[in-house]
Each structure stands twice: as C-alpha cells, then as structure tokens.
Amino acid sequence: MSFTKTKDRIWVVYDAFASWLACRSMPVRKAGYGIFGLVLWIAYLLPFSSVRATFYSLSQHVGERSPARLFYNFVKGFLRGINRVEQVRHGFTEAIDGMLQIPEKERLDGLLQGGGVMLVIPHNHATLAMGRGLAQHYPLLALVRSTRNERRAASETEIYENLGCEYLDVRRENPTVVARKVLKALNDGRLVIGIADRIRAAPPAEHPVDNSTDTVRGFSFGEPIGAPGWPGRFAWKAQVPILPATVLQSRQEIVLKLGPEVSPLADLVKTTQSWIDEFEELQKAHPHEWAFSLDKHWSKALRNSRPS
C-alpha cells in the first residue's frame, strides 16, 4: 500500500467532516485527527510493511536505536501538523500567525538585503503552517504543487489561499508564466519559497539532467535520486543564493531552521548536489519532522540505502 494511496483513502473519510472538526475544541480535534495516526500505525504494523522498513533504515542513518520510537514521534508530529494546517485552511489563523520563530532571522534579513533568496524546504509536518507565519514577516512568493487527486487538490487550494501571500501552483500554471514570475520576484529582492524534496527516479549517469521533467541526478542517503532542477536554474539565472531550511514544531512554536546557503554555479548538477547535501543533514538532525520520508520514491531510496 503506497503512501500516496493511503493519503487519498484517508482523505475521502476525513474530508467529509473536516470543516465541522476544524471548529471544535482541541480535544475533539485531536480525537478526529487521530484517524490519521491509527491508519499510519496499522500501516507500520502490517506484515512486510514498507513503512516499518523505511523507518528501520532511517533510524540507522540517524543513530536512533528504536525505529518504533522514531515512528511514534513522526506520528505525533504528523497529527500536530494536520491540526495546524486545517486551522489555516479554514481561516482560523490568529494562533498560527504568532507561532513562527526564526532563530537566524538576522541572517535571512541580511541575505535579502543583497537581493532575492531561493528558500527551499522539505515536506515537513508544519511546512504549510510555517508558510502562513512567514508571510507575516516577508513579502514572499510561494511555489506550490497541488496533487493530481482532484478532491485533495481542491482542499489544498483552500490552504494556499489562506497563506496570506502570492502563490503559484506549478502543476496547473503555464511553465513560462512560472519562470517569468519567479525570476521577477527574485530580481525584485523578494523571498521565493518552494518545497523541493519531491523526487523522481534518477536520470542515468551518462545524461544526468533530464530537461523534459526538470530532473537532475543526485545522491541522498547514498542512493541516486532524481532531484528537481528548478532551485539551481532559477538561482543561477537570478544570481541569488539557495537557502535550504527545515521546519520544526513544538506545542507552542513553529520554528524555521536555516541551513548554510548555497551559491549557484553554472553546473546544474553540482549546484543541485550541494543543496541536496544540506537537505540531508537537516533531515538527519530532525527525522521525525520529515513527512515525506514515506513518499514512495524516498521510501524506496531509504530502504535500499546502507548507513555509512
């Protein structure tokens, strides 16, 4: 059972009463969102579970003795993140707006004084809720990619419209329009934020860049992956840094943790590998926050990998 199919099946049940649930008290919301946690634990405990195998491998990479403990913290963060993103989706944003903390805000401000910044983040539990908070601090352009499932895509659009910033749905927008708007935002000195851990099968070593899918061959957790090429392409054309980051959360806070900035090169493969390396370090430091570790491509890469 793939992670994508699992999400779609859960969503059909969940979305029927999501609007009602978002207006309820916290105890009622926690019980409702617990459906997600229950299904995830069932997936983990099934015989020959790819979920369990993925977390076994991930736990080895990060030095966690107990894959079950790592998964417990993953599910806990997943449910907390769902609660927060549903609050954004349904317009209950006041509490979310005040949660964001940026420990290195001065560094981010300094980078923006020199021009635009390409901020790349992973699919973490609190990534979308963080975007709402970030929009309260900066004029930003958010690059989003809605799912192919039309029912989930409509719900995702409700979230994007409540982020409080300009956004581009790259799945449904003309690529030329996307490129023009992104480069204009970067050239105007704005912050452009995009989720960059959506991967594909890796292009062959002899042709490491697939322009038709904008996919670049790279390596993460010791395995070849097909990483998106747009961060390196846009950053090089606009001559702005790529800033990898991750999103952490606690009961009271959502934290944007910045990694080292990456200066783009004309060599797209080298640039891409540089920000992938920083991504990997951030995810190893905070593996329980990484919702996309169960994506089918990442799950396969992790299950095939061997810790160094």
ChimeraX commands (.cxc) that place a marker at each C-alpha (Angstrom):
marker #1 position 0.00,0.00,0.00 radius 0.5
marker #1 position 1.71,3.20,-1.19 radius 0.5
marker #1 position 1.85,6.34,0.93 radius 0.5
marker #1 position 0.04,8.31,-1.79 radius 0.5
marker #1 position -2.85,5.85,-1.98 radius 0.5
marker #1 position -3.01,5.73,1.81 radius 0.5
marker #1 position -3.31,9.54,1.96 radius 0.5
marker #1 position -6.02,9.58,-0.71 radius 0.5
marker #1 position -8.08,6.90,1.02 radius 0.5
marker #1 position -7.81,8.58,4.40 radius 0.5
marker #1 position -8.77,11.91,2.86 radius 0.5
marker #1 position -12.08,10.62,1.47 radius 0.5
marker #1 position -13.15,9.68,5.00 radius 0.5
marker #1 position -11.62,12.67,6.72 radius 0.5
marker #1 position -12.66,15.46,4.36 radius 0.5
marker #1 position -16.35,14.67,4.84 radius 0.5
marker #1 position -16.27,16.16,8.33 radius 0.5
marker #1 position -13.12,18.33,8.23 radius 0.5
marker #1 position -14.97,21.63,8.21 radius 0.5
marker #1 position -17.03,20.61,11.23 radius 0.5
marker #1 position -13.96,19.29,13.03 radius 0.5
marker #1 position -11.88,22.43,12.48 radius 0.5
marker #1 position -14.40,24.43,14.53 radius 0.5
marker #1 position -14.36,22.09,17.51 radius 0.5
marker #1 position -12.35,22.22,20.71 radius 0.5
marker #1 position -8.80,20.91,20.80 radius 0.5
marker #1 position -9.72,17.57,22.48 radius 0.5
marker #1 position -12.36,16.89,19.81 radius 0.5
marker #1 position -9.93,17.83,17.02 radius 0.5
marker #1 position -7.24,15.57,18.42 radius 0.5
marker #1 position -9.66,12.66,18.50 radius 0.5
marker #1 position -10.77,13.34,14.92 radius 0.5
marker #1 position -7.26,13.72,13.54 radius 0.5
marker #1 position -6.34,10.53,15.39 radius 0.5
marker #1 position -7.83,8.66,12.41 radius 0.5
marker #1 position -4.65,9.51,10.53 radius 0.5
marker #1 position -2.47,8.23,13.34 radius 0.5
marker #1 position -4.43,4.98,13.60 radius 0.5
marker #1 position -4.08,4.28,9.88 radius 0.5
marker #1 position -0.37,5.09,9.95 radius 0.5
marker #1 position 0.20,2.70,12.85 radius 0.5
marker #1 position -1.76,-0.02,11.06 radius 0.5
marker #1 position 0.45,0.53,8.00 radius 0.5
marker #1 position 3.53,0.31,10.23 radius 0.5
marker #1 position 2.44,-2.93,11.92 radius 0.5
marker #1 position 1.32,-4.82,8.82 radius 0.5
marker #1 position 3.47,-7.85,7.90 radius 0.5
marker #1 position 6.27,-6.95,5.49 radius 0.5
marker #1 position 5.42,-3.26,5.94 radius 0.5
marker #1 position 7.37,-0.84,3.75 radius 0.5
marker #1 position 6.59,1.84,6.36 radius 0.5
marker #1 position 8.36,-0.12,9.07 radius 0.5
marker #1 position 11.25,-0.97,6.73 radius 0.5
marker #1 position 11.61,2.72,5.83 radius 0.5
marker #1 position 11.80,3.78,9.46 radius 0.5
marker #1 position 14.21,0.99,10.29 radius 0.5
marker #1 position 16.59,2.30,7.64 radius 0.5
marker #1 position 16.04,5.94,8.60 radius 0.5
marker #1 position 16.69,5.14,12.26 radius 0.5
marker #1 position 20.03,3.58,11.28 radius 0.5
marker #1 position 21.03,6.69,9.36 radius 0.5
marker #1 position 20.27,8.99,12.29 radius 0.5
marker #1 position 21.53,6.77,15.12 radius 0.5
marker #1 position 18.14,6.07,16.69 radius 0.5
marker #1 position 18.08,2.65,18.32 radius 0.5
marker #1 position 14.32,2.24,18.18 radius 0.5
marker #1 position 12.52,2.64,14.82 radius 0.5
marker #1 position 9.22,2.42,16.71 radius 0.5
marker #1 position 10.17,5.40,18.89 radius 0.5
marker #1 position 11.14,7.39,15.80 radius 0.5
marker #1 position 7.82,6.48,14.18 radius 0.5
marker #1 position 5.92,7.39,17.35 radius 0.5
marker #1 position 7.43,10.89,17.24 radius 0.5
marker #1 position 6.70,11.05,13.49 radius 0.5
marker #1 position 3.02,10.27,14.03 radius 0.5
marker #1 position 2.81,12.73,16.92 radius 0.5
marker #1 position 4.23,15.48,14.72 radius 0.5
marker #1 position 2.03,14.43,11.80 radius 0.5
marker #1 position -1.13,14.86,13.85 radius 0.5
marker #1 position 0.02,18.19,15.28 radius 0.5
marker #1 position 0.80,19.39,11.78 radius 0.5
marker #1 position -2.60,18.34,10.45 radius 0.5
marker #1 position -4.33,20.27,13.20 radius 0.5
marker #1 position -2.39,23.40,12.33 radius 0.5
marker #1 position -2.78,23.20,8.57 radius 0.5
marker #1 position -6.52,22.65,8.98 radius 0.5
marker #1 position -6.68,25.78,11.10 radius 0.5
marker #1 position -5.05,27.64,8.22 radius 0.5
marker #1 position -7.34,26.00,5.67 radius 0.5
marker #1 position -10.48,27.08,7.49 radius 0.5
marker #1 position -9.29,30.59,8.30 radius 0.5
marker #1 position -8.51,30.19,12.00 radius 0.5
marker #1 position -5.08,31.76,11.55 radius 0.5
marker #1 position -4.67,34.05,14.55 radius 0.5
marker #1 position -2.90,31.48,16.71 radius 0.5
marker #1 position -0.77,30.22,13.81 radius 0.5
marker #1 position 0.40,33.74,12.90 radius 0.5
marker #1 position 2.12,34.18,16.24 radius 0.5
marker #1 position 3.81,30.78,16.44 radius 0.5
marker #1 position 6.64,31.21,13.95 radius 0.5
marker #1 position 10.17,31.63,15.31 radius 0.5
marker #1 position 13.19,32.28,13.06 radius 0.5
marker #1 position 16.31,31.91,15.23 radius 0.5
marker #1 position 18.55,33.24,12.44 radius 0.5
marker #1 position 16.23,35.97,11.24 radius 0.5
marker #1 position 19.08,38.49,11.13 radius 0.5
marker #1 position 20.98,36.26,8.71 radius 0.5
marker #1 position 17.93,35.87,6.50 radius 0.5
marker #1 position 17.34,39.63,6.58 radius 0.5
marker #1 position 20.98,40.19,5.63 radius 0.5
marker #1 position 20.73,37.87,2.65 radius 0.5
marker #1 position 17.58,39.65,1.48 radius 0.5
marker #1 position 19.33,42.99,1.69 radius 0.5
marker #1 position 21.66,41.72,-1.03 radius 0.5
marker #1 position 18.79,40.65,-3.29 radius 0.5
marker #1 position 16.34,37.79,-3.63 radius 0.5
marker #1 position 16.66,34.44,-1.89 radius 0.5
marker #1 position 15.52,31.00,-3.06 radius 0.5
marker #1 position 14.36,29.27,0.15 radius 0.5
marker #1 position 13.97,25.51,-0.35 radius 0.5
marker #1 position 12.22,23.40,2.26 radius 0.5
marker #1 position 11.00,19.80,2.57 radius 0.5
marker #1 position 7.54,18.37,3.13 radius 0.5
marker #1 position 7.63,18.56,6.91 radius 0.5
marker #1 position 4.59,18.28,9.17 radius 0.5
marker #1 position 4.41,22.04,9.79 radius 0.5
marker #1 position 5.70,23.34,6.45 radius 0.5
marker #1 position 2.40,24.83,5.25 radius 0.5
marker #1 position 1.56,26.34,8.63 radius 0.5
marker #1 position 5.06,27.84,8.67 radius 0.5
marker #1 position 4.34,29.44,5.29 radius 0.5
marker #1 position 1.40,31.28,6.84 radius 0.5
marker #1 position 3.64,32.63,9.60 radius 0.5
marker #1 position 6.45,33.54,7.21 radius 0.5
marker #1 position 4.06,35.60,5.11 radius 0.5
marker #1 position 3.51,37.82,8.14 radius 0.5
marker #1 position 7.22,38.75,8.10 radius 0.5
marker #1 position 8.13,38.96,4.40 radius 0.5
marker #1 position 6.57,39.66,1.01 radius 0.5
marker #1 position 7.06,36.22,-0.49 radius 0.5
marker #1 position 6.16,34.12,-3.48 radius 0.5
marker #1 position 5.26,30.51,-2.60 radius 0.5
marker #1 position 5.69,27.77,-5.19 radius 0.5
marker #1 position 3.18,25.00,-4.53 radius 0.5
marker #1 position 2.28,21.82,-6.37 radius 0.5
marker #1 position -1.22,20.50,-5.87 radius 0.5
marker #1 position -1.93,16.80,-6.02 radius 0.5
marker #1 position -3.43,15.04,-9.05 radius 0.5
marker #1 position -6.33,13.86,-6.92 radius 0.5
marker #1 position -8.98,16.50,-7.65 radius 0.5
marker #1 position -10.71,16.25,-4.28 radius 0.5
marker #1 position -7.49,16.72,-2.33 radius 0.5
marker #1 position -6.35,19.42,-4.78 radius 0.5
marker #1 position -9.46,21.50,-4.05 radius 0.5
marker #1 position -8.77,21.26,-0.32 radius 0.5
marker #1 position -5.12,22.18,-0.84 radius 0.5
marker #1 position -6.17,25.27,-2.79 radius 0.5
marker #1 position -8.15,26.42,0.26 radius 0.5
marker #1 position -4.93,26.21,2.26 radius 0.5
marker #1 position -2.88,28.12,-0.32 radius 0.5
marker #1 position -5.46,30.89,-0.49 radius 0.5
marker #1 position -5.16,31.38,3.27 radius 0.5
marker #1 position -1.36,31.55,3.35 radius 0.5
marker #1 position -1.51,35.31,3.08 radius 0.5
marker #1 position 0.96,35.59,0.22 radius 0.5
marker #1 position 1.19,35.28,-3.54 radius 0.5
marker #1 position 1.41,31.68,-4.67 radius 0.5
marker #1 position 1.89,29.76,-7.92 radius 0.5
marker #1 position 0.55,26.24,-8.44 radius 0.5
marker #1 position 3.28,24.88,-10.70 radius 0.5
marker #1 position 1.23,21.82,-11.68 radius 0.5
marker #1 position -1.60,23.92,-13.13 radius 0.5
marker #1 position 0.23,27.09,-14.22 radius 0.5
marker #1 position 1.99,27.52,-17.55 radius 0.5
marker #1 position 5.75,26.83,-17.06 radius 0.5
marker #1 position 6.69,30.01,-18.93 radius 0.5
marker #1 position 4.50,32.08,-16.62 radius 0.5
marker #1 position 6.02,30.36,-13.58 radius 0.5
marker #1 position 9.58,31.08,-14.75 radius 0.5
marker #1 position 8.79,34.72,-15.52 radius 0.5
marker #1 position 7.13,35.37,-12.15 radius 0.5
marker #1 position 9.81,33.55,-10.14 radius 0.5
marker #1 position 12.68,35.40,-11.81 radius 0.5
marker #1 position 10.89,38.72,-11.43 radius 0.5
marker #1 position 10.35,38.09,-7.71 radius 0.5
marker #1 position 14.00,37.15,-7.21 radius 0.5
marker #1 position 15.24,40.11,-9.24 radius 0.5
marker #1 position 12.99,42.37,-7.16 radius 0.5
marker #1 position 14.74,41.15,-4.00 radius 0.5
marker #1 position 11.87,39.02,-2.72 radius 0.5
marker #1 position 11.87,35.70,-0.88 radius 0.5
marker #1 position 10.76,32.79,-3.08 radius 0.5
marker #1 position 9.90,29.63,-1.16 radius 0.5
marker #1 position 9.40,26.19,-2.64 radius 0.5
marker #1 position 9.08,22.62,-1.38 radius 0.5
marker #1 position 12.00,20.83,-3.01 radius 0.5
marker #1 position 12.02,17.22,-1.77 radius 0.5
marker #1 position 9.60,15.87,-4.39 radius 0.5
marker #1 position 11.87,13.46,-6.27 radius 0.5
marker #1 position 11.67,11.09,-9.23 radius 0.5
marker #1 position 13.69,8.15,-10.48 radius 0.5
marker #1 position 17.25,9.32,-11.13 radius 0.5
marker #1 position 18.28,10.11,-14.71 radius 0.5
marker #1 position 21.13,7.90,-15.99 radius 0.5
marker #1 position 24.70,8.83,-15.11 radius 0.5
marker #1 position 25.56,9.49,-18.78 radius 0.5
marker #1 position 22.69,12.02,-19.05 radius 0.5
marker #1 position 22.34,13.45,-15.53 radius 0.5
marker #1 position 19.95,16.27,-16.49 radius 0.5
marker #1 position 16.51,15.48,-17.89 radius 0.5
marker #1 position 15.18,18.77,-19.23 radius 0.5
marker #1 position 11.79,17.31,-20.13 radius 0.5
marker #1 position 10.99,16.65,-16.46 radius 0.5
marker #1 position 13.40,19.22,-14.96 radius 0.5
marker #1 position 15.09,16.41,-13.05 radius 0.5
marker #1 position 18.76,16.25,-12.05 radius 0.5
marker #1 position 20.67,13.16,-10.99 radius 0.5
marker #1 position 21.94,13.45,-7.43 radius 0.5
marker #1 position 22.64,11.32,-4.39 radius 0.5
marker #1 position 21.00,11.31,-0.99 radius 0.5
marker #1 position 21.40,8.77,1.81 radius 0.5
marker #1 position 23.88,7.07,-0.54 radius 0.5
marker #1 position 21.27,6.39,-3.24 radius 0.5
marker #1 position 20.76,8.00,-6.66 radius 0.5
marker #1 position 17.69,10.23,-6.83 radius 0.5
marker #1 position 16.07,12.49,-9.41 radius 0.5
marker #1 position 16.01,15.90,-7.73 radius 0.5
marker #1 position 14.19,18.98,-9.06 radius 0.5
marker #1 position 16.35,21.26,-11.16 radius 0.5
marker #1 position 14.38,24.47,-10.66 radius 0.5
marker #1 position 16.17,25.70,-7.49 radius 0.5
marker #1 position 19.52,25.67,-9.28 radius 0.5
marker #1 position 18.16,27.01,-12.56 radius 0.5
marker #1 position 16.32,29.96,-11.06 radius 0.5
marker #1 position 19.07,30.80,-8.57 radius 0.5
marker #1 position 21.74,30.81,-11.30 radius 0.5
marker #1 position 19.69,32.95,-13.67 radius 0.5
marker #1 position 18.89,35.48,-10.95 radius 0.5
marker #1 position 22.31,35.16,-9.25 radius 0.5
marker #1 position 20.80,34.66,-5.79 radius 0.5
marker #1 position 21.65,32.12,-3.08 radius 0.5
marker #1 position 19.76,28.89,-2.45 radius 0.5
marker #1 position 18.90,28.63,1.24 radius 0.5
marker #1 position 17.97,25.11,2.40 radius 0.5
marker #1 position 15.87,25.03,5.55 radius 0.5
marker #1 position 13.64,22.76,7.59 radius 0.5
marker #1 position 10.58,23.27,9.77 radius 0.5
marker #1 position 10.33,22.10,13.38 radius 0.5
marker #1 position 7.40,22.34,15.76 radius 0.5
marker #1 position 6.50,22.06,19.40 radius 0.5
marker #1 position 3.27,22.61,21.28 radius 0.5
marker #1 position 3.77,26.39,21.33 radius 0.5
marker #1 position 6.07,27.11,18.38 radius 0.5
marker #1 position 6.80,26.55,14.72 radius 0.5
marker #1 position 10.50,27.05,14.01 radius 0.5
marker #1 position 12.16,27.78,10.66 radius 0.5
marker #1 position 15.69,26.38,10.93 radius 0.5
marker #1 position 18.07,27.62,8.26 radius 0.5
marker #1 position 20.96,25.65,6.79 radius 0.5
marker #1 position 24.06,27.06,5.09 radius 0.5
marker #1 position 23.32,29.00,1.92 radius 0.5
marker #1 position 24.46,27.54,-1.40 radius 0.5
marker #1 position 25.92,29.76,-4.12 radius 0.5
marker #1 position 24.64,28.60,-7.52 radius 0.5
marker #1 position 27.04,27.53,-10.24 radius 0.5
marker #1 position 26.65,27.23,-13.99 radius 0.5
marker #1 position 26.99,23.48,-13.42 radius 0.5
marker #1 position 23.42,22.48,-12.50 radius 0.5
marker #1 position 24.44,19.01,-11.28 radius 0.5
marker #1 position 26.96,20.39,-8.79 radius 0.5
marker #1 position 24.59,23.08,-7.57 radius 0.5
marker #1 position 21.80,20.55,-7.09 radius 0.5
marker #1 position 24.04,18.15,-5.19 radius 0.5
marker #1 position 25.16,20.98,-2.91 radius 0.5
marker #1 position 21.67,21.83,-1.69 radius 0.5
marker #1 position 20.71,18.13,-1.54 radius 0.5
marker #1 position 23.63,17.58,0.85 radius 0.5
marker #1 position 22.39,20.38,3.11 radius 0.5
marker #1 position 18.85,18.98,2.95 radius 0.5
marker #1 position 20.08,15.58,4.02 radius 0.5
marker #1 position 21.93,16.99,7.03 radius 0.5
marker #1 position 18.82,18.88,8.15 radius 0.5
marker #1 position 16.62,15.81,7.79 radius 0.5
marker #1 position 19.08,13.59,9.64 radius 0.5
marker #1 position 19.06,16.07,12.51 radius 0.5
marker #1 position 15.23,16.15,12.68 radius 0.5
marker #1 position 13.97,12.93,11.04 radius 0.5
marker #1 position 10.66,12.76,12.91 radius 0.5
marker #1 position 9.57,16.06,11.30 radius 0.5
marker #1 position 10.03,14.78,7.73 radius 0.5
marker #1 position 6.55,13.85,6.47 radius 0.5
marker #1 position 7.87,12.91,3.00 radius 0.5
marker #1 position 10.14,10.15,4.29 radius 0.5
marker #1 position 7.17,7.88,3.40 radius 0.5
marker #1 position 6.83,9.18,-0.15 radius 0.5
marker #1 position 7.21,6.21,-2.50 radius 0.5
marker #1 position 10.48,7.46,-4.02 radius 0.5
marker #1 position 12.09,8.41,-0.72 radius 0.5
marker #1 position 10.85,5.22,0.95 radius 0.5
marker #1 position 12.47,3.14,-1.80 radius 0.5
marker #1 position 15.72,5.12,-1.59 radius 0.5
marker #1 position 15.88,4.76,2.20 radius 0.5
marker #1 position 15.06,1.04,2.11 radius 0.5
marker #1 position 17.79,0.46,-0.47 radius 0.5
marker #1 position 20.36,2.56,1.35 radius 0.5
marker #1 position 23.09,1.48,3.73 radius 0.5
marker #1 position 24.25,3.84,6.52 radius 0.5
marker #1 position 27.89,4.87,6.18 radius 0.5
marker link #1:1,2 radius 0.2
marker link #1:2,3 radius 0.2
marker link #1:3,4 radius 0.2
marker link #1:4,5 radius 0.2
marker link #1:5,6 radius 0.2
marker link #1:6,7 radius 0.2
marker link #1:7,8 radius 0.2
marker link #1:8,9 radius 0.2
marker link #1:9,10 radius 0.2
marker link #1:10,11 radius 0.2
marker link #1:11,12 radius 0.2
marker link #1:12,13 radius 0.2
marker link #1:13,14 radius 0.2
marker link #1:14,15 radius 0.2
marker link #1:15,16 radius 0.2
marker link #1:16,17 radius 0.2
marker link #1:17,18 radius 0.2
marker link #1:18,19 radius 0.2
marker link #1:19,20 radius 0.2
marker link #1:20,21 radius 0.2
marker link #1:21,22 radius 0.2
marker link #1:22,23 radius 0.2
marker link #1:23,24 radius 0.2
marker link #1:24,25 radius 0.2
marker link #1:25,26 radius 0.2
marker link #1:26,27 radius 0.2
marker link #1:27,28 radius 0.2
marker link #1:28,29 radius 0.2
marker link #1:29,30 radius 0.2
marker link #1:30,31 radius 0.2
marker link #1:31,32 radius 0.2
marker link #1:32,33 radius 0.2
marker link #1:33,34 radius 0.2
marker link #1:34,35 radius 0.2
marker link #1:35,36 radius 0.2
marker link #1:36,37 radius 0.2
marker link #1:37,38 radius 0.2
marker link #1:38,39 radius 0.2
marker link #1:39,40 radius 0.2
marker link #1:40,41 radius 0.2
marker link #1:41,42 radius 0.2
marker link #1:42,43 radius 0.2
marker link #1:43,44 radius 0.2
marker link #1:44,45 radius 0.2
marker link #1:45,46 radius 0.2
marker link #1:46,47 radius 0.2
marker link #1:47,48 radius 0.2
marker link #1:48,49 radius 0.2
marker link #1:49,50 radius 0.2
marker link #1:50,51 radius 0.2
marker link #1:51,52 radius 0.2
marker link #1:52,53 radius 0.2
marker link #1:53,54 radius 0.2
marker link #1:54,55 radius 0.2
marker link #1:55,56 radius 0.2
marker link #1:56,57 radius 0.2
marker link #1:57,58 radius 0.2
marker link #1:58,59 radius 0.2
marker link #1:59,60 radius 0.2
marker link #1:60,61 radius 0.2
marker link #1:61,62 radius 0.2
marker link #1:62,63 radius 0.2
marker link #1:63,64 radius 0.2
marker link #1:64,65 radius 0.2
marker link #1:65,66 radius 0.2
marker link #1:66,67 radius 0.2
marker link #1:67,68 radius 0.2
marker link #1:68,69 radius 0.2
marker link #1:69,70 radius 0.2
marker link #1:70,71 radius 0.2
marker link #1:71,72 radius 0.2
marker link #1:72,73 radius 0.2
marker link #1:73,74 radius 0.2
marker link #1:74,75 radius 0.2
marker link #1:75,76 radius 0.2
marker link #1:76,77 radius 0.2
marker link #1:77,78 radius 0.2
marker link #1:78,79 radius 0.2
marker link #1:79,80 radius 0.2
marker link #1:80,81 radius 0.2
marker link #1:81,82 radius 0.2
marker link #1:82,83 radius 0.2
marker link #1:83,84 radius 0.2
marker link #1:84,85 radius 0.2
marker link #1:85,86 radius 0.2
marker link #1:86,87 radius 0.2
marker link #1:87,88 radius 0.2
marker link #1:88,89 radius 0.2
marker link #1:89,90 radius 0.2
marker link #1:90,91 radius 0.2
marker link #1:91,92 radius 0.2
marker link #1:92,93 radius 0.2
marker link #1:93,94 radius 0.2
marker link #1:94,95 radius 0.2
marker link #1:95,96 radius 0.2
marker link #1:96,97 radius 0.2
marker link #1:97,98 radius 0.2
marker link #1:98,99 radius 0.2
marker link #1:99,100 radius 0.2
marker link #1:100,101 radius 0.2
marker link #1:101,102 radius 0.2
marker link #1:102,103 radius 0.2
marker link #1:103,104 radius 0.2
marker link #1:104,105 radius 0.2
marker link #1:105,106 radius 0.2
marker link #1:106,107 radius 0.2
marker link #1:107,108 radius 0.2
marker link #1:108,109 radius 0.2
marker link #1:109,110 radius 0.2
marker link #1:110,111 radius 0.2
marker link #1:111,112 radius 0.2
marker link #1:112,113 radius 0.2
marker link #1:113,114 radius 0.2
marker link #1:114,115 radius 0.2
marker link #1:115,116 radius 0.2
marker link #1:116,117 radius 0.2
marker link #1:117,118 radius 0.2
marker link #1:118,119 radius 0.2
marker link #1:119,120 radius 0.2
marker link #1:120,121 radius 0.2
marker link #1:121,122 radius 0.2
marker link #1:122,123 radius 0.2
marker link #1:123,124 radius 0.2
marker link #1:124,125 radius 0.2
marker link #1:125,126 radius 0.2
marker link #1:126,127 radius 0.2
marker link #1:127,128 radius 0.2
marker link #1:128,129 radius 0.2
marker link #1:129,130 radius 0.2
marker link #1:130,131 radius 0.2
marker link #1:131,132 radius 0.2
marker link #1:132,133 radius 0.2
marker link #1:133,134 radius 0.2
marker link #1:134,135 radius 0.2
marker link #1:135,136 radius 0.2
marker link #1:136,137 radius 0.2
marker link #1:137,138 radius 0.2
marker link #1:138,139 radius 0.2
marker link #1:139,140 radius 0.2
marker link #1:140,141 radius 0.2
marker link #1:141,142 radius 0.2
marker link #1:142,143 radius 0.2
marker link #1:143,144 radius 0.2
marker link #1:144,145 radius 0.2
marker link #1:145,146 radius 0.2
marker link #1:146,147 radius 0.2
marker link #1:147,148 radius 0.2
marker link #1:148,149 radius 0.2
marker link #1:149,150 radius 0.2
marker link #1:150,151 radius 0.2
marker link #1:151,152 radius 0.2
marker link #1:152,153 radius 0.2
marker link #1:153,154 radius 0.2
marker link #1:154,155 radius 0.2
marker link #1:155,156 radius 0.2
marker link #1:156,157 radius 0.2
marker link #1:157,158 radius 0.2
marker link #1:158,159 radius 0.2
marker link #1:159,160 radius 0.2
marker link #1:160,161 radius 0.2
marker link #1:161,162 radius 0.2
marker link #1:162,163 radius 0.2
marker link #1:163,164 radius 0.2
marker link #1:164,165 radius 0.2
marker link #1:165,166 radius 0.2
marker link #1:166,167 radius 0.2
marker link #1:167,168 radius 0.2
marker link #1:168,169 radius 0.2
marker link #1:169,170 radius 0.2
marker link #1:170,171 radius 0.2
marker link #1:171,172 radius 0.2
marker link #1:172,173 radius 0.2
marker link #1:173,174 radius 0.2
marker link #1:174,175 radius 0.2
marker link #1:175,176 radius 0.2
marker link #1:176,177 radius 0.2
marker link #1:177,178 radius 0.2
marker link #1:178,179 radius 0.2
marker link #1:179,180 radius 0.2
marker link #1:180,181 radius 0.2
marker link #1:181,182 radius 0.2
marker link #1:182,183 radius 0.2
marker link #1:183,184 radius 0.2
marker link #1:184,185 radius 0.2
marker link #1:185,186 radius 0.2
marker link #1:186,187 radius 0.2
marker link #1:187,188 radius 0.2
marker link #1:188,189 radius 0.2
marker link #1:189,190 radius 0.2
marker link #1:190,191 radius 0.2
marker link #1:191,192 radius 0.2
marker link #1:192,193 radius 0.2
marker link #1:193,194 radius 0.2
marker link #1:194,195 radius 0.2
marker link #1:195,196 radius 0.2
marker link #1:196,197 radius 0.2
marker link #1:197,198 radius 0.2
marker link #1:198,199 radius 0.2
marker link #1:199,200 radius 0.2
marker link #1:200,201 radius 0.2
marker link #1:201,202 radius 0.2
marker link #1:202,203 radius 0.2
marker link #1:203,204 radius 0.2
marker link #1:204,205 radius 0.2
marker link #1:205,206 radius 0.2
marker link #1:206,207 radius 0.2
marker link #1:207,208 radius 0.2
marker link #1:208,209 radius 0.2
marker link #1:209,210 radius 0.2
marker link #1:210,211 radius 0.2
marker link #1:211,212 radius 0.2
marker link #1:212,213 radius 0.2
marker link #1:213,214 radius 0.2
marker link #1:214,215 radius 0.2
marker link #1:215,216 radius 0.2
marker link #1:216,217 radius 0.2
marker link #1:217,218 radius 0.2
marker link #1:218,219 radius 0.2
marker link #1:219,220 radius 0.2
marker link #1:220,221 radius 0.2
marker link #1:221,222 radius 0.2
marker link #1:222,223 radius 0.2
marker link #1:223,224 radius 0.2
marker link #1:224,225 radius 0.2
marker link #1:225,226 radius 0.2
marker link #1:226,227 radius 0.2
marker link #1:227,228 radius 0.2
marker link #1:228,229 radius 0.2
marker link #1:229,230 radius 0.2
marker link #1:230,231 radius 0.2
marker link #1:231,232 radius 0.2
marker link #1:232,233 radius 0.2
marker link #1:233,234 radius 0.2
marker link #1:234,235 radius 0.2
marker link #1:235,236 radius 0.2
marker link #1:236,237 radius 0.2
marker link #1:237,238 radius 0.2
marker link #1:238,239 radius 0.2
marker link #1:239,240 radius 0.2
marker link #1:240,241 radius 0.2
marker link #1:241,242 radius 0.2
marker link #1:242,243 radius 0.2
marker link #1:243,244 radius 0.2
marker link #1:244,245 radius 0.2
marker link #1:245,246 radius 0.2
marker link #1:246,247 radius 0.2
marker link #1:247,248 radius 0.2
marker link #1:248,249 radius 0.2
marker link #1:249,250 radius 0.2
marker link #1:250,251 radius 0.2
marker link #1:251,252 radius 0.2
marker link #1:252,253 radius 0.2
marker link #1:253,254 radius 0.2
marker link #1:254,255 radius 0.2
marker link #1:255,256 radius 0.2
marker link #1:256,257 radius 0.2
marker link #1:257,258 radius 0.2
marker link #1:258,259 radius 0.2
marker link #1:259,260 radius 0.2
marker link #1:260,261 radius 0.2
marker link #1:261,262 radius 0.2
marker link #1:262,263 radius 0.2
marker link #1:263,264 radius 0.2
marker link #1:264,265 radius 0.2
marker link #1:265,266 radius 0.2
marker link #1:266,267 radius 0.2
marker link #1:267,268 radius 0.2
marker link #1:268,269 radius 0.2
marker link #1:269,270 radius 0.2
marker link #1:270,271 radius 0.2
marker link #1:271,272 radius 0.2
marker link #1:272,273 radius 0.2
marker link #1:273,274 radius 0.2
marker link #1:274,275 radius 0.2
marker link #1:275,276 radius 0.2
marker link #1:276,277 radius 0.2
marker link #1:277,278 radius 0.2
marker link #1:278,279 radius 0.2
marker link #1:279,280 radius 0.2
marker link #1:280,281 radius 0.2
marker link #1:281,282 radius 0.2
marker link #1:282,283 radius 0.2
marker link #1:283,284 radius 0.2
marker link #1:284,285 radius 0.2
marker link #1:285,286 radius 0.2
marker link #1:286,287 radius 0.2
marker link #1:287,288 radius 0.2
marker link #1:288,289 radius 0.2
marker link #1:289,290 radius 0.2
marker link #1:290,291 radius 0.2
marker link #1:291,292 radius 0.2
marker link #1:292,293 radius 0.2
marker link #1:293,294 radius 0.2
marker link #1:294,295 radius 0.2
marker link #1:295,296 radius 0.2
marker link #1:296,297 radius 0.2
marker link #1:297,298 radius 0.2
marker link #1:298,299 radius 0.2
marker link #1:299,300 radius 0.2
marker link #1:300,301 radius 0.2
marker link #1:301,302 radius 0.2
marker link #1:302,303 radius 0.2
marker link #1:303,304 radius 0.2
marker link #1:304,305 radius 0.2
marker link #1:305,306 radius 0.2
marker link #1:306,307 radius 0.2
marker link #1:307,308 radius 0.2
view
